[in-house]
Structure formats: C-alpha cells, structure tokens
C-alpha cells in the first residue's frame, strides 16, 4: 500500500459524508467506517478531521498545478486546473 492510499481512502469517505452532514457533525468513527479502517489508523495519519481537510485541500491544490503544467496558455491552464478540481 503506498503512503497516500490510506489518507486518500479517509478523504474519499469524508467527501461522501460532507454531502449529507456538516463538517462539525461528522465523527472520526463515521470517516473510518466509510473508509473501512479503524480509528487508530486515522490518528496515525491525522490529528483530527480538520487536519484531514487541510491535507486534502493541499493535495488537491498541488495536483491541480500539475494538471496545468503542459498547457500552452494561461487560459487553457486555468481551465484544466479548475476542471480537475471540479472532478475531485
């Protein structure tokens, strides 16, 4: 298992939960249950759910810049960046 696969599973679970509930109401148990993991695994990677959110947005931002890299104009690069972000 690569080093990002567990955080990605947790982030995917969180993304699904936030569609139905506010961030404040989501529990670590709900996140880990949705990812098929246990609480200690969550705490091995993150200190709390806000740390998970910050990790996810930082990763999303960095990955979106990678999407921009091969574009020939700023307009095309930004379109590719925001299309990528929207697909996440």
PDB file with one MODEL, atoms N, CA, C and O in Angstrom:
MODEL        1
ATOM      1  N   UNK A   1       0.851  -1.169   0.000  1.00  0.00           N
ATOM      2  CA  UNK A   1       0.000   0.000   0.000  1.00  0.00           C
ATOM      3  C   UNK A   1       0.902   1.240   0.000  1.00  0.00           C
ATOM      4  O   UNK A   1       1.797   1.357   0.838  1.00  0.00           O
ATOM      5  N   UNK A   2       0.667   2.168  -0.943  1.00  0.00           N
ATOM      6  CA  UNK A   2       1.519   3.353  -0.968  1.00  0.00           C
ATOM      7  C   UNK A   2       1.133   4.310   0.164  1.00  0.00           C
ATOM      8  O   UNK A   2       0.062   4.190   0.759  1.00  0.00           O
ATOM      9  N   UNK A   3       2.024   5.255   0.446  1.00  0.00           N
ATOM     10  CA  UNK A   3       1.845   6.110   1.628  1.00  0.00           C
ATOM     11  C   UNK A   3       0.615   7.005   1.562  1.00  0.00           C
ATOM     12  O   UNK A   3       0.117   7.435   2.602  1.00  0.00           O
ATOM     13  N   UNK A   4       0.117   7.294   0.372  1.00  0.00           N
ATOM     14  CA  UNK A   4      -1.064   8.160   0.252  1.00  0.00           C
ATOM     15  C   UNK A   4      -2.374   7.394   0.174  1.00  0.00           C
ATOM     16  O   UNK A   4      -3.438   8.011   0.219  1.00  0.00           O
ATOM     17  N   UNK A   5      -2.335   6.066   0.058  1.00  0.00           N
ATOM     18  CA  UNK A   5      -3.587   5.342  -0.161  1.00  0.00           C
ATOM     19  C   UNK A   5      -4.527   5.409   1.047  1.00  0.00           C
ATOM     20  O   UNK A   5      -5.737   5.540   0.866  1.00  0.00           O
ATOM     21  N   UNK A   6      -4.005   5.323   2.264  1.00  0.00           N
ATOM     22  CA  UNK A   6      -4.864   5.408   3.447  1.00  0.00           C
ATOM     23  C   UNK A   6      -5.447   6.821   3.580  1.00  0.00           C
ATOM     24  O   UNK A   6      -6.659   6.953   3.752  1.00  0.00           O
ATOM     25  N   UNK A   7      -4.632   7.881   3.505  1.00  0.00           N
ATOM     26  CA  UNK A   7      -5.232   9.214   3.555  1.00  0.00           C
ATOM     27  C   UNK A   7      -6.257   9.452   2.438  1.00  0.00           C
ATOM     28  O   UNK A   7      -7.266  10.124   2.656  1.00  0.00           O
ATOM     29  N   UNK A   8      -6.005   8.909   1.261  1.00  0.00           N
ATOM     30  CA  UNK A   8      -6.968   9.064   0.162  1.00  0.00           C
ATOM     31  C   UNK A   8      -8.280   8.365   0.480  1.00  0.00           C
ATOM     32  O   UNK A   8      -9.349   8.898   0.183  1.00  0.00           O
ATOM     33  N   UNK A   9      -8.215   7.174   1.084  1.00  0.00           N
ATOM     34  CA  UNK A   9      -9.442   6.468   1.477  1.00  0.00           C
ATOM     35  C   UNK A   9     -10.213   7.278   2.513  1.00  0.00           C
ATOM     36  O   UNK A   9     -11.436   7.397   2.436  1.00  0.00           O
ATOM     37  N   UNK A  10      -9.490   7.830   3.478  1.00  0.00           N
ATOM     38  CA  UNK A  10     -10.136   8.642   4.507  1.00  0.00           C
ATOM     39  C   UNK A  10     -10.757   9.900   3.900  1.00  0.00           C
ATOM     40  O   UNK A  10     -11.866  10.287   4.268  1.00  0.00           O
ATOM     41  N   UNK A  11     -10.048  10.529   2.981  1.00  0.00           N
ATOM     42  CA  UNK A  11     -10.571  11.731   2.327  1.00  0.00           C
ATOM     43  C   UNK A  11     -11.813  11.410   1.492  1.00  0.00           C
ATOM     44  O   UNK A  11     -12.772  12.181   1.483  1.00  0.00           O
ATOM     45  N   UNK A  12     -11.794  10.281   0.798  1.00  0.00           N
ATOM     46  CA  UNK A  12     -12.961   9.885  -0.008  1.00  0.00           C
ATOM     47  C   UNK A  12     -14.171   9.652   0.894  1.00  0.00           C
ATOM     48  O   UNK A  12     -15.284  10.056   0.559  1.00  0.00           O
ATOM     49  N   UNK A  13     -13.954   9.008   2.022  1.00  0.00           N
ATOM     50  CA  UNK A  13     -15.032   8.788   2.975  1.00  0.00           C
ATOM     51  C   UNK A  13     -15.568  10.121   3.486  1.00  0.00           C
ATOM     52  O   UNK A  13     -16.780  10.323   3.563  1.00  0.00           O
ATOM     53  N   UNK A  14     -14.666  11.017   3.830  1.00  0.00           N
ATOM     54  CA  UNK A  14     -15.068  12.335   4.320  1.00  0.00           C
ATOM     55  C   UNK A  14     -15.861  13.103   3.259  1.00  0.00           C
ATOM     56  O   UNK A  14     -16.870  13.735   3.574  1.00  0.00           O
ATOM     57  N   UNK A  15     -15.410  13.049   2.009  1.00  0.00           N
ATOM     58  CA  UNK A  15     -16.125  13.747   0.921  1.00  0.00           C
ATOM     59  C   UNK A  15     -17.562  13.256   0.815  1.00  0.00           C
ATOM     60  O   UNK A  15     -18.477  14.051   0.599  1.00  0.00           O
ATOM     61  N   UNK A  16     -17.763  11.951   0.967  1.00  0.00           N
ATOM     62  CA  UNK A  16     -19.124  11.408   0.907  1.00  0.00           C
ATOM     63  C   UNK A  16     -19.962  11.875   2.096  1.00  0.00           C
ATOM     64  O   UNK A  16     -21.133  12.224   1.942  1.00  0.00           O
ATOM     65  N   UNK A  17     -19.360  11.879   3.267  1.00  0.00           N
ATOM     66  CA  UNK A  17     -20.090  12.287   4.467  1.00  0.00           C
ATOM     67  C   UNK A  17     -20.484  13.761   4.438  1.00  0.00           C
ATOM     68  O   UNK A  17     -21.570  14.126   4.886  1.00  0.00           O
ATOM     69  N   UNK A  18     -19.608  14.597   3.915  1.00  0.00           N
ATOM     70  CA  UNK A  18     -19.872  16.039   3.918  1.00  0.00           C
ATOM     71  C   UNK A  18     -21.007  16.404   2.948  1.00  0.00           C
ATOM     72  O   UNK A  18     -21.550  17.506   3.017  1.00  0.00           O
ATOM     73  N   UNK A  19     -21.356  15.498   2.061  1.00  0.00           N
ATOM     74  CA  UNK A  19     -22.502  15.715   1.175  1.00  0.00           C
ATOM     75  C   UNK A  19     -23.816  15.652   1.957  1.00  0.00           C
ATOM     76  O   UNK A  19     -24.826  16.218   1.538  1.00  0.00           O
ATOM     77  N   UNK A  20     -23.789  14.949   3.107  1.00  0.00           N
ATOM     78  CA  UNK A  20     -25.011  14.724   3.873  1.00  0.00           C
ATOM     79  C   UNK A  20     -25.049  15.441   5.214  1.00  0.00           C
ATOM     80  O   UNK A  20     -26.108  15.577   5.826  1.00  0.00           O
ATOM     81  N   UNK A  21     -23.879  15.903   5.670  1.00  0.00           N
ATOM     82  CA  UNK A  21     -23.806  16.475   7.007  1.00  0.00           C
ATOM     83  C   UNK A  21     -22.743  17.568   7.054  1.00  0.00           C
ATOM     84  O   UNK A  21     -21.864  17.624   6.194  1.00  0.00           O
ATOM     85  N   UNK A  22     -22.826  18.431   8.056  1.00  0.00           N
ATOM     86  CA  UNK A  22     -21.824  19.480   8.191  1.00  0.00           C
ATOM     87  C   UNK A  22     -20.529  18.901   8.758  1.00  0.00           C
ATOM     88  O   UNK A  22     -20.535  17.866   9.424  1.00  0.00           O
ATOM     89  N   UNK A  23     -19.440  19.576   8.488  1.00  0.00           N
ATOM     90  CA  UNK A  23     -18.127  19.128   8.963  1.00  0.00           C
ATOM     91  C   UNK A  23     -18.146  18.939  10.476  1.00  0.00           C
ATOM     92  O   UNK A  23     -17.608  17.958  10.988  1.00  0.00           O
ATOM     93  N   UNK A  24     -18.758  19.865  11.181  1.00  0.00           N
ATOM     94  CA  UNK A  24     -18.788  19.818  12.636  1.00  0.00           C
ATOM     95  C   UNK A  24     -19.468  18.563  13.170  1.00  0.00           C
ATOM     96  O   UNK A  24     -19.098  18.061  14.231  1.00  0.00           O
ATOM     97  N   UNK A  25     -20.451  18.057  12.449  1.00  0.00           N
ATOM     98  CA  UNK A  25     -21.212  16.894  12.921  1.00  0.00           C
ATOM     99  C   UNK A  25     -20.594  15.559  12.523  1.00  0.00           C
ATOM    100  O   UNK A  25     -20.987  14.524  13.061  1.00  0.00           O
ATOM    101  N   UNK A  26     -19.654  15.554  11.613  1.00  0.00           N
ATOM    102  CA  UNK A  26     -19.024  14.308  11.157  1.00  0.00           C
ATOM    103  C   UNK A  26     -18.034  13.827  12.214  1.00  0.00           C
ATOM    104  O   UNK A  26     -17.226  14.602  12.724  1.00  0.00           O
ATOM    105  N   UNK A  27     -18.111  12.535  12.535  1.00  0.00           N
ATOM    106  CA  UNK A  27     -17.218  11.970  13.543  1.00  0.00           C
ATOM    107  C   UNK A  27     -16.079  11.180  12.872  1.00  0.00           C
ATOM    108  O   UNK A  27     -16.166  10.774  11.713  1.00  0.00           O
ATOM    109  N   UNK A  28     -15.032  10.987  13.641  1.00  0.00           N
ATOM    110  CA  UNK A  28     -13.905  10.179  13.158  1.00  0.00           C
ATOM    111  C   UNK A  28     -14.389   8.755  12.885  1.00  0.00           C
ATOM    112  O   UNK A  28     -13.966   8.133  11.912  1.00  0.00           O
ATOM    113  N   UNK A  29     -15.263   8.245  13.729  1.00  0.00           N
ATOM    114  CA  UNK A  29     -15.806   6.895  13.528  1.00  0.00           C
ATOM    115  C   UNK A  29     -16.531   6.793  12.194  1.00  0.00           C
ATOM    116  O   UNK A  29     -16.372   5.805  11.476  1.00  0.00           O
ATOM    117  N   UNK A  30     -17.320   7.795  11.858  1.00  0.00           N
ATOM    118  CA  UNK A  30     -18.018   7.778  10.567  1.00  0.00           C
ATOM    119  C   UNK A  30     -17.014   7.784   9.411  1.00  0.00           C
ATOM    120  O   UNK A  30     -17.200   7.085   8.415  1.00  0.00           O
ATOM    121  N   UNK A  31     -15.972   8.562   9.551  1.00  0.00           N
ATOM    122  CA  UNK A  31     -14.952   8.640   8.496  1.00  0.00           C
ATOM    123  C   UNK A  31     -14.262   7.296   8.339  1.00  0.00           C
ATOM    124  O   UNK A  31     -14.118   6.792   7.225  1.00  0.00           O
ATOM    125  N   UNK A  32     -13.830   6.708   9.469  1.00  0.00           N
ATOM    126  CA  UNK A  32     -13.109   5.431   9.380  1.00  0.00           C
ATOM    127  C   UNK A  32     -14.028   4.295   8.942  1.00  0.00           C
ATOM    128  O   UNK A  32     -13.608   3.417   8.187  1.00  0.00           O
ATOM    129  N   UNK A  33     -15.261   4.302   9.401  1.00  0.00           N
ATOM    130  CA  UNK A  33     -16.206   3.255   8.958  1.00  0.00           C
ATOM    131  C   UNK A  33     -16.400   3.330   7.444  1.00  0.00           C
ATOM    132  O   UNK A  33     -16.407   2.304   6.764  1.00  0.00           O
ATOM    133  N   UNK A  34     -16.554   4.531   6.925  1.00  0.00           N
ATOM    134  CA  UNK A  34     -16.746   4.708   5.487  1.00  0.00           C
ATOM    135  C   UNK A  34     -15.531   4.296   4.673  1.00  0.00           C
ATOM    136  O   UNK A  34     -15.650   3.902   3.513  1.00  0.00           O
ATOM    137  N   UNK A  35     -14.362   4.390   5.293  1.00  0.00           N
ATOM    138  CA  UNK A  35     -13.118   4.011   4.598  1.00  0.00           C
ATOM    139  C   UNK A  35     -12.753   2.553   4.846  1.00  0.00           C
ATOM    140  O   UNK A  35     -11.814   2.033   4.244  1.00  0.00           O
ATOM    141  N   UNK A  36     -13.497   1.893   5.734  1.00  0.00           N
ATOM    142  CA  UNK A  36     -13.182   0.501   6.064  1.00  0.00           C
ATOM    143  C   UNK A  36     -11.899   0.389   6.882  1.00  0.00           C
ATOM    144  O   UNK A  36     -11.154  -0.583   6.756  1.00  0.00           O
ATOM    145  N   UNK A  37     -11.652   1.388   7.716  1.00  0.00           N
ATOM    146  CA  UNK A  37     -10.439   1.423   8.532  1.00  0.00           C
ATOM    147  C   UNK A  37     -10.812   1.592   9.998  1.00  0.00           C
ATOM    148  O   UNK A  37     -11.982   1.783  10.329  1.00  0.00           O
ATOM    149  N   UNK A  38      -9.815   1.522  10.877  1.00  0.00           N
ATOM    150  CA  UNK A  38     -10.065   1.689  12.299  1.00  0.00           C
ATOM    151  C   UNK A  38      -9.520   3.035  12.779  1.00  0.00           C
ATOM    152  O   UNK A  38      -8.639   3.624  12.152  1.00  0.00           O
ATOM    153  N   UNK A  39     -10.056   3.505  13.894  1.00  0.00           N
ATOM    154  CA  UNK A  39      -9.691   4.821  14.432  1.00  0.00           C
ATOM    155  C   UNK A  39      -8.184   5.021  14.597  1.00  0.00           C
ATOM    156  O   UNK A  39      -7.670   6.072  14.216  1.00  0.00           O
ATOM    157  N   UNK A  40      -7.455   4.036  15.157  1.00  0.00           N
ATOM    158  CA  UNK A  40      -6.008   4.263  15.299  1.00  0.00           C
ATOM    159  C   UNK A  40      -5.308   4.549  13.966  1.00  0.00           C
ATOM    160  O   UNK A  40      -4.319   5.281  13.923  1.00  0.00           O
ATOM    161  N   UNK A  41      -5.821   3.975  12.893  1.00  0.00           N
ATOM    162  CA  UNK A  41      -5.245   4.241  11.567  1.00  0.00           C
ATOM    163  C   UNK A  41      -5.449   5.705  11.204  1.00  0.00           C
ATOM    164  O   UNK A  41      -4.545   6.348  10.671  1.00  0.00           O
ATOM    165  N   UNK A  42      -6.634   6.230  11.490  1.00  0.00           N
ATOM    166  CA  UNK A  42      -6.887   7.647  11.236  1.00  0.00           C
ATOM    167  C   UNK A  42      -5.868   8.494  11.980  1.00  0.00           C
ATOM    168  O   UNK A  42      -5.240   9.379  11.400  1.00  0.00           O
ATOM    169  N   UNK A  43      -5.710   8.214  13.276  1.00  0.00           N
ATOM    170  CA  UNK A  43      -4.826   9.035  14.113  1.00  0.00           C
ATOM    171  C   UNK A  43      -3.343   8.818  13.800  1.00  0.00           C
ATOM    172  O   UNK A  43      -2.502   9.625  14.196  1.00  0.00           O
ATOM    173  N   UNK A  44      -3.029   7.763  13.110  1.00  0.00           N
ATOM    174  CA  UNK A  44      -1.646   7.568  12.636  1.00  0.00           C
ATOM    175  C   UNK A  44      -1.318   8.603  11.551  1.00  0.00           C
ATOM    176  O   UNK A  44      -0.167   9.016  11.408  1.00  0.00           O
ATOM    177  N   UNK A  45      -2.330   9.013  10.795  1.00  0.00           N
ATOM    178  CA  UNK A  45      -2.136   9.935   9.670  1.00  0.00           C
ATOM    179  C   UNK A  45      -2.547  11.377   9.972  1.00  0.00           C
ATOM    180  O   UNK A  45      -1.948  12.312   9.441  1.00  0.00           O
ATOM    181  N   UNK A  46      -3.549  11.564  10.808  1.00  0.00           N
ATOM    182  CA  UNK A  46      -4.094  12.896  11.054  1.00  0.00           C
ATOM    183  C   UNK A  46      -4.360  13.106  12.534  1.00  0.00           C
ATOM    184  O   UNK A  46      -4.661  12.157  13.258  1.00  0.00           O
ATOM    185  N   UNK A  47      -4.249  14.368  12.990  1.00  0.00           N
ATOM    186  CA  UNK A  47      -4.528  14.639  14.405  1.00  0.00           C
ATOM    187  C   UNK A  47      -6.019  14.819  14.665  1.00  0.00           C
ATOM    188  O   UNK A  47      -6.488  14.556  15.772  1.00  0.00           O
ATOM    189  N   UNK A  48      -6.779  15.269  13.646  1.00  0.00           N
ATOM    190  CA  UNK A  48      -8.229  15.429  13.763  1.00  0.00           C
ATOM    191  C   UNK A  48      -8.815  15.578  12.357  1.00  0.00           C
ATOM    192  O   UNK A  48      -8.084  15.545  11.367  1.00  0.00           O
ATOM    193  N   UNK A  49     -10.128  15.741  12.280  1.00  0.00           N
ATOM    194  CA  UNK A  49     -10.768  15.812  10.964  1.00  0.00           C
ATOM    195  C   UNK A  49     -10.362  17.077  10.198  1.00  0.00           C
ATOM    196  O   UNK A  49     -10.353  17.081   8.967  1.00  0.00           O
ATOM    197  N   UNK A  50     -10.031  18.128  10.913  1.00  0.00           N
ATOM    198  CA  UNK A  50      -9.603  19.361  10.244  1.00  0.00           C
ATOM    199  C   UNK A  50      -8.210  19.201   9.624  1.00  0.00           C
ATOM    200  O   UNK A  50      -7.899  19.817   8.605  1.00  0.00           O
ATOM    201  N   UNK A  51      -7.400  18.387  10.240  1.00  0.00           N
ATOM    202  CA  UNK A  51      -6.089  18.058   9.673  1.00  0.00           C
ATOM    203  C   UNK A  51      -6.283  17.278   8.364  1.00  0.00           C
ATOM    204  O   UNK A  51      -5.564  17.506   7.391  1.00  0.00           O
ATOM    205  N   UNK A  52      -7.246  16.370   8.344  1.00  0.00           N
ATOM    206  CA  UNK A  52      -7.588  15.632   7.119  1.00  0.00           C
ATOM    207  C   UNK A  52      -8.054  16.595   6.029  1.00  0.00           C
ATOM    208  O   UNK A  52      -7.619  16.487   4.883  1.00  0.00           O
ATOM    209  N   UNK A  53      -8.930  17.529   6.373  1.00  0.00           N
ATOM    210  CA  UNK A  53      -9.434  18.511   5.405  1.00  0.00           C
ATOM    211  C   UNK A  53      -8.271  19.333   4.842  1.00  0.00           C
ATOM    212  O   UNK A  53      -8.186  19.539   3.631  1.00  0.00           O
ATOM    213  N   UNK A  54      -7.387  19.796   5.705  1.00  0.00           N
ATOM    214  CA  UNK A  54      -6.233  20.579   5.251  1.00  0.00           C
ATOM    215  C   UNK A  54      -5.332  19.762   4.330  1.00  0.00           C
ATOM    216  O   UNK A  54      -4.860  20.266   3.311  1.00  0.00           O
ATOM    217  N   UNK A  55      -5.091  18.494   4.689  1.00  0.00           N
ATOM    218  CA  UNK A  55      -4.265  17.612   3.846  1.00  0.00           C
ATOM    219  C   UNK A  55      -4.917  17.473   2.466  1.00  0.00           C
ATOM    220  O   UNK A  55      -4.246  17.582   1.440  1.00  0.00           O
ATOM    221  N   UNK A  56      -6.223  17.232   2.456  1.00  0.00           N
ATOM    222  CA  UNK A  56      -6.929  17.025   1.198  1.00  0.00           C
ATOM    223  C   UNK A  56      -6.833  18.255   0.294  1.00  0.00           C
ATOM    224  O   UNK A  56      -6.538  18.129  -0.895  1.00  0.00           O
ATOM    225  N   UNK A  57      -7.081  19.436   0.849  1.00  0.00           N
ATOM    226  CA  UNK A  57      -7.036  20.640   0.023  1.00  0.00           C
ATOM    227  C   UNK A  57      -5.625  20.979  -0.433  1.00  0.00           C
ATOM    228  O   UNK A  57      -5.433  21.486  -1.538  1.00  0.00           O
ATOM    229  N   UNK A  58      -4.645  20.703   0.407  1.00  0.00           N
ATOM    230  CA  UNK A  58      -3.256  20.914  -0.026  1.00  0.00           C
ATOM    231  C   UNK A  58      -2.913  19.981  -1.184  1.00  0.00           C
ATOM    232  O   UNK A  58      -2.312  20.407  -2.170  1.00  0.00           O
ATOM    233  N   UNK A  59      -3.292  18.712  -1.067  1.00  0.00           N
ATOM    234  CA  UNK A  59      -3.043  17.733  -2.133  1.00  0.00           C
ATOM    235  C   UNK A  59      -3.791  18.128  -3.402  1.00  0.00           C
ATOM    236  O   UNK A  59      -3.234  18.064  -4.498  1.00  0.00           O
ATOM    237  N   UNK A  60      -5.039  18.531  -3.258  1.00  0.00           N
ATOM    238  CA  UNK A  60      -5.843  18.954  -4.398  1.00  0.00           C
ATOM    239  C   UNK A  60      -5.192  20.141  -5.107  1.00  0.00           C
ATOM    240  O   UNK A  60      -5.123  20.174  -6.335  1.00  0.00           O
ATOM    241  N   UNK A  61      -4.726  21.092  -4.345  1.00  0.00           N
ATOM    242  CA  UNK A  61      -4.073  22.275  -4.908  1.00  0.00           C
ATOM    243  C   UNK A  61      -2.807  21.883  -5.679  1.00  0.00           C
ATOM    244  O   UNK A  61      -2.607  22.310  -6.816  1.00  0.00           O
ATOM    245  N   UNK A  62      -1.960  21.072  -5.052  1.00  0.00           N
ATOM    246  CA  UNK A  62      -0.720  20.654  -5.717  1.00  0.00           C
ATOM    247  C   UNK A  62      -1.001  19.839  -6.968  1.00  0.00           C
ATOM    248  O   UNK A  62      -0.365  20.047  -8.002  1.00  0.00           O
ATOM    249  N   UNK A  63      -1.950  18.909  -6.883  1.00  0.00           N
ATOM    250  CA  UNK A  63      -2.291  18.096  -8.052  1.00  0.00           C
ATOM    251  C   UNK A  63      -2.885  18.944  -9.168  1.00  0.00           C
ATOM    252  O   UNK A  63      -2.649  18.671 -10.345  1.00  0.00           O
ATOM    253  N   UNK A  64      -3.651  19.965  -8.812  1.00  0.00           N
ATOM    254  CA  UNK A  64      -4.240  20.823  -9.841  1.00  0.00           C
ATOM    255  C   UNK A  64      -3.159  21.622 -10.570  1.00  0.00           C
ATOM    256  O   UNK A  64      -3.292  21.894 -11.763  1.00  0.00           O
ATOM    257  N   UNK A  65      -2.096  21.999  -9.867  1.00  0.00           N
ATOM    258  CA  UNK A  65      -0.988  22.691 -10.535  1.00  0.00           C
ATOM    259  C   UNK A  65      -0.273  21.755 -11.506  1.00  0.00           C
ATOM    260  O   UNK A  65       0.186  22.187 -12.563  1.00  0.00           O
ATOM    261  N   UNK A  66      -0.178  20.480 -11.150  1.00  0.00           N
ATOM    262  CA  UNK A  66       0.428  19.501 -12.070  1.00  0.00           C
ATOM    263  C   UNK A  66      -0.399  19.405 -13.354  1.00  0.00           C
ATOM    264  O   UNK A  66       0.152  19.253 -14.444  1.00  0.00           O
ATOM    265  N   UNK A  67      -1.711  19.494 -13.216  1.00  0.00           N
ATOM    266  CA  UNK A  67      -2.593  19.440 -14.380  1.00  0.00           C
ATOM    267  C   UNK A  67      -2.350  20.614 -15.322  1.00  0.00           C
ATOM    268  O   UNK A  67      -2.548  20.493 -16.531  1.00  0.00           O
ATOM    269  N   UNK A  68      -1.924  21.741 -14.779  1.00  0.00           N
ATOM    270  CA  UNK A  68      -1.704  22.952 -15.570  1.00  0.00           C
ATOM    271  C   UNK A  68      -0.401  22.902 -16.368  1.00  0.00           C
ATOM    272  O   UNK A  68      -0.249  23.626 -17.351  1.00  0.00           O
ATOM    273  N   UNK A  69       0.511  22.075 -15.961  1.00  0.00           N
ATOM    274  CA  UNK A  69       1.898  22.142 -16.427  1.00  0.00           C
ATOM    275  C   UNK A  69       2.079  22.068 -17.940  1.00  0.00           C
ATOM    276  O   UNK A  69       2.950  22.752 -18.478  1.00  0.00           O
ATOM    277  N   UNK A  70       1.302  21.276 -18.630  1.00  0.00           N
ATOM    278  CA  UNK A  70       1.546  21.068 -20.064  1.00  0.00           C
ATOM    279  C   UNK A  70       0.704  21.958 -20.982  1.00  0.00           C
ATOM    280  O   UNK A  70       0.645  21.723 -22.189  1.00  0.00           O
ATOM    281  N   UNK A  71       0.062  22.962 -20.424  1.00  0.00           N
ATOM    282  CA  UNK A  71      -0.789  23.838 -21.235  1.00  0.00           C
ATOM    283  C   UNK A  71       0.018  24.988 -21.840  1.00  0.00           C
ATOM    284  O   UNK A  71       1.001  25.445 -21.256  1.00  0.00           O
ATOM    285  N   UNK A  72      -0.410  25.446 -23.016  1.00  0.00           N
ATOM    286  CA  UNK A  72       0.344  26.470 -23.745  1.00  0.00           C
ATOM    287  C   UNK A  72      -0.046  27.905 -23.404  1.00  0.00           C
ATOM    288  O   UNK A  72       0.722  28.835 -23.650  1.00  0.00           O
ATOM    289  N   UNK A  73      -1.237  28.085 -22.841  1.00  0.00           N
ATOM    290  CA  UNK A  73      -1.658  29.444 -22.466  1.00  0.00           C
ATOM    291  C   UNK A  73      -2.192  29.417 -21.037  1.00  0.00           C
ATOM    292  O   UNK A  73      -2.578  28.367 -20.524  1.00  0.00           O
ATOM    293  N   UNK A  74      -2.207  30.575 -20.412  1.00  0.00           N
ATOM    294  CA  UNK A  74      -2.733  30.679 -19.052  1.00  0.00           C
ATOM    295  C   UNK A  74      -4.211  30.290 -19.021  1.00  0.00           C
ATOM    296  O   UNK A  74      -4.657  29.600 -18.105  1.00  0.00           O
ATOM    297  N   UNK A  75      -4.961  30.736 -20.020  1.00  0.00           N
ATOM    298  CA  UNK A  75      -6.392  30.409 -20.066  1.00  0.00           C
ATOM    299  C   UNK A  75      -6.601  28.896 -20.107  1.00  0.00           C
ATOM    300  O   UNK A  75      -7.420  28.365 -19.357  1.00  0.00           O
ATOM    301  N   UNK A  76      -5.869  28.201 -20.976  1.00  0.00           N
ATOM    302  CA  UNK A  76      -6.005  26.742 -21.067  1.00  0.00           C
ATOM    303  C   UNK A  76      -5.566  26.078 -19.762  1.00  0.00           C
ATOM    304  O   UNK A  76      -6.181  25.115 -19.305  1.00  0.00           O
ATOM    305  N   UNK A  77      -4.505  26.603 -19.175  1.00  0.00           N
ATOM    306  CA  UNK A  77      -4.008  26.036 -17.922  1.00  0.00           C
ATOM    307  C   UNK A  77      -5.043  26.184 -16.810  1.00  0.00           C
ATOM    308  O   UNK A  77      -5.276  25.243 -16.052  1.00  0.00           O
ATOM    309  N   UNK A  78      -5.662  27.356 -16.709  1.00  0.00           N
ATOM    310  CA  UNK A  78      -6.660  27.576 -15.671  1.00  0.00           C
ATOM    311  C   UNK A  78      -7.915  26.735 -15.906  1.00  0.00           C
ATOM    312  O   UNK A  78      -8.503  26.210 -14.960  1.00  0.00           O
ATOM    313  N   UNK A  79      -8.314  26.612 -17.146  1.00  0.00           N
ATOM    314  CA  UNK A  79      -9.470  25.756 -17.454  1.00  0.00           C
ATOM    315  C   UNK A  79      -9.172  24.321 -17.034  1.00  0.00           C
ATOM    316  O   UNK A  79     -10.016  23.666 -16.422  1.00  0.00           O
ATOM    317  N   UNK A  80      -7.984  23.832 -17.359  1.00  0.00           N
ATOM    318  CA  UNK A  80      -7.603  22.468 -16.991  1.00  0.00           C
ATOM    319  C   UNK A  80      -7.547  22.324 -15.467  1.00  0.00           C
ATOM    320  O   UNK A  80      -8.008  21.322 -14.920  1.00  0.00           O
ATOM    321  N   UNK A  81      -6.987  23.321 -14.785  1.00  0.00           N
ATOM    322  CA  UNK A  81      -6.878  23.295 -13.326  1.00  0.00           C
ATOM    323  C   UNK A  81      -8.260  23.208 -12.683  1.00  0.00           C
ATOM    324  O   UNK A  81      -8.495  22.349 -11.833  1.00  0.00           O
ATOM    325  N   UNK A  82      -9.173  24.092 -13.084  1.00  0.00           N
ATOM    326  CA  UNK A  82     -10.482  24.124 -12.449  1.00  0.00           C
ATOM    327  C   UNK A  82     -11.357  22.944 -12.858  1.00  0.00           C
ATOM    328  O   UNK A  82     -12.213  22.522 -12.081  1.00  0.00           O
ATOM    329  N   UNK A  83     -11.165  22.412 -14.040  1.00  0.00           N
ATOM    330  CA  UNK A  83     -11.856  21.192 -14.447  1.00  0.00           C
ATOM    331  C   UNK A  83     -11.403  20.036 -13.575  1.00  0.00           C
ATOM    332  O   UNK A  83     -12.216  19.218 -13.143  1.00  0.00           O
ATOM    333  N   UNK A  84     -10.099  19.970 -13.317  1.00  0.00           N
ATOM    334  CA  UNK A  84      -9.557  18.924 -12.441  1.00  0.00           C
ATOM    335  C   UNK A  84     -10.128  19.052 -11.038  1.00  0.00           C
ATOM    336  O   UNK A  84     -10.579  18.064 -10.460  1.00  0.00           O
ATOM    337  N   UNK A  85     -10.115  20.260 -10.484  1.00  0.00           N
ATOM    338  CA  UNK A  85     -10.631  20.463  -9.122  1.00  0.00           C
ATOM    339  C   UNK A  85     -12.103  20.076  -9.046  1.00  0.00           C
ATOM    340  O   UNK A  85     -12.533  19.433  -8.088  1.00  0.00           O
ATOM    341  N   UNK A  86     -12.866  20.463 -10.046  1.00  0.00           N
ATOM    342  CA  UNK A  86     -14.307  20.142 -10.039  1.00  0.00           C
ATOM    343  C   UNK A  86     -14.538  18.637 -10.094  1.00  0.00           C
ATOM    344  O   UNK A  86     -15.526  18.151  -9.544  1.00  0.00           O
ATOM    345  N   UNK A  87     -13.661  17.895 -10.738  1.00  0.00           N
ATOM    346  CA  UNK A  87     -13.842  16.442 -10.856  1.00  0.00           C
ATOM    347  C   UNK A  87     -13.513  15.701  -9.571  1.00  0.00           C
ATOM    348  O   UNK A  87     -13.838  14.523  -9.428  1.00  0.00           O
ATOM    349  N   UNK A  88     -12.873  16.383  -8.643  1.00  0.00           N
ATOM    350  CA  UNK A  88     -12.470  15.746  -7.391  1.00  0.00           C
ATOM    351  C   UNK A  88     -13.599  15.798  -6.447  1.00  0.00           C
ATOM    352  O   UNK A  88     -13.484  15.316  -5.321  1.00  0.00           O
TER     353      UNK A  88
ENDMDL
END
